[in-house]
């Protein structure tokens, strides 16, 4: 087995492993969980005193949707821990997805290195390439631009 074939096999195993790990992910949500306190605005309330944090804590999960920040209130108690777990799961998803893309790019590159190179005449026959290594423009006229020289 050639080194390229061995590398391809290792990459394909990594691809399968990452895909299997993706199927094991649980509930997920993007965003950040933040704790907020607010002031109600009533002059006689404890929150109106200087130095008082205000009412709360209130838990909010925030994330961007189409360029705008969206916030959603999370009830105190078990929902806060569940939301933390969902955000952590989303981070695992993003990392696995990033690794999967990198691995697949390596697989594609390895396949390109492994495939037999076609000769220049075959490329021209199949309409591939312009002959000068460029993709058009003033200098890349191909064979039609060279006839008049």
C-alpha positions as CSV (number, residue, x, y, z in Angstrom):
1,X,0.0,0.0,0.0
2,X,1.4,3.4,-1.0
3,X,2.0,6.2,1.6
4,X,-0.8,8.2,-0.1
5,X,-3.2,5.3,0.1
6,X,-2.4,4.8,3.7
7,X,-2.9,8.5,4.5
8,X,-6.2,8.5,2.6
9,X,-7.4,5.5,4.6
10,X,-6.4,7.2,7.9
11,X,-8.3,10.4,6.8
12,X,-11.4,8.3,5.9
13,X,-11.3,6.6,9.3
14,X,-11.1,10.1,10.9
15,X,-14.0,11.2,8.7
16,X,-16.2,8.2,9.9
17,X,-15.2,8.8,13.5
18,X,-16.2,12.5,13.4
19,X,-19.5,11.7,11.7
20,X,-20.3,9.1,14.4
21,X,-19.5,11.6,17.1
22,X,-21.8,14.2,15.4
23,X,-24.7,11.7,15.7
24,X,-24.2,11.4,19.4
25,X,-24.7,15.1,20.1
26,X,-27.7,16.1,22.3
27,X,-29.8,19.2,22.4
28,X,-27.9,22.3,21.5
29,X,-28.4,26.0,21.2
30,X,-26.0,28.8,20.2
31,X,-25.4,31.8,22.4
32,X,-24.2,33.0,25.7
33,X,-25.9,32.7,29.1
34,X,-25.8,35.9,31.1
35,X,-27.1,36.8,34.5
36,X,-28.9,40.2,34.7
37,X,-30.3,42.4,37.4
38,X,-32.7,45.2,36.7
39,X,-34.2,48.2,38.4
40,X,-38.0,48.4,38.4
41,X,-38.1,52.3,38.5
42,X,-40.3,52.5,41.7
43,X,-38.8,55.2,43.9
44,X,-39.6,53.4,47.2
45,X,-38.3,49.9,46.0
46,X,-35.0,48.5,47.4
47,X,-33.6,48.6,43.9
48,X,-33.8,52.4,43.9
49,X,-31.2,52.6,46.7
50,X,-27.7,53.5,45.7
51,X,-25.4,50.5,45.3
52,X,-28.3,47.9,45.2
53,X,-27.9,45.5,42.3
54,X,-31.6,45.4,41.6
55,X,-34.1,42.6,41.0
56,X,-32.7,39.3,39.9
57,X,-30.9,37.4,39.0
58,X,-32.6,37.0,35.7
59,X,-31.0,34.6,33.2
60,X,-30.9,35.4,29.5
61,X,-29.5,33.5,26.6
62,X,-28.4,35.8,23.8
63,X,-27.2,35.1,20.2
64,X,-27.1,36.8,16.9
65,X,-29.8,36.2,14.3
66,X,-29.4,37.8,10.9
67,X,-27.0,40.4,12.4
68,X,-29.2,41.3,15.4
69,X,-28.8,40.2,19.0
70,X,-31.7,38.2,20.2
71,X,-32.3,37.5,23.9
72,X,-34.5,34.9,25.5
73,X,-35.3,34.7,29.3
74,X,-34.4,31.5,31.0
75,X,-36.3,30.6,34.2
76,X,-34.1,30.1,37.3
77,X,-33.5,26.6,38.5
78,X,-32.9,23.5,36.4
79,X,-33.5,25.4,33.1
80,X,-30.3,27.4,33.7
81,X,-28.1,24.3,34.0
82,X,-29.9,22.7,31.0
83,X,-29.2,25.8,28.9
84,X,-25.5,25.8,29.9
85,X,-25.4,22.1,28.8
86,X,-27.1,23.0,25.5
87,X,-24.6,25.9,24.8
88,X,-21.7,23.6,25.6
89,X,-23.1,20.9,23.2
90,X,-23.4,23.6,20.5
91,X,-19.7,24.4,21.0
92,X,-18.8,20.7,20.7
93,X,-20.9,20.6,17.5
94,X,-19.0,23.6,16.0
95,X,-15.6,22.1,16.9
96,X,-16.6,18.7,15.4
97,X,-17.9,20.4,12.2
98,X,-14.7,22.4,11.9
99,X,-12.6,19.2,12.3
100,X,-14.8,17.4,9.7
101,X,-14.4,20.2,7.1
102,X,-10.6,20.2,7.7
103,X,-10.5,16.4,7.4
104,X,-12.6,16.4,4.2
105,X,-10.4,19.1,2.6
106,X,-7.4,16.9,3.3
107,X,-9.2,13.9,1.8
108,X,-9.9,16.0,-1.3
109,X,-6.3,17.1,-1.6
110,X,-5.0,13.6,-1.1
111,X,-7.3,12.3,-3.9
112,X,-5.9,15.1,-6.1
113,X,-2.3,14.0,-5.4
114,X,-3.3,10.4,-5.9
115,X,-5.1,10.8,-9.3
116,X,-2.9,10.2,-12.3
117,X,-2.0,13.4,-14.1
118,X,-3.4,13.8,-17.6
119,X,-1.1,14.9,-20.4
120,X,-1.4,18.4,-21.8
121,X,-2.8,17.1,-25.1
122,X,-5.6,15.3,-23.3
123,X,-6.4,18.4,-21.4
124,X,-6.7,20.4,-24.6
125,X,-8.8,17.7,-26.2
126,X,-11.2,17.9,-23.3
127,X,-11.3,21.6,-23.4
128,X,-9.3,22.0,-20.1
129,X,-6.7,24.7,-19.8
130,X,-5.7,27.5,-22.0
131,X,-2.1,26.4,-22.6
132,X,-0.4,29.2,-20.7
133,X,-1.4,28.5,-17.2
134,X,-3.7,31.6,-16.9
135,X,-7.4,31.9,-16.9
136,X,-8.0,34.4,-19.7
137,X,-7.4,38.1,-19.7
138,X,-5.1,40.0,-22.1
139,X,-2.2,37.6,-21.8
140,X,-4.2,34.4,-21.8
141,X,-5.7,34.3,-25.3
142,X,-5.2,30.6,-25.7
143,X,-4.4,29.1,-29.1
144,X,-6.6,31.6,-31.0
145,X,-4.6,34.6,-29.9
146,X,-1.3,33.0,-31.0
147,X,-2.2,32.3,-34.6
148,X,-1.6,35.9,-35.7
149,X,1.9,36.0,-34.4
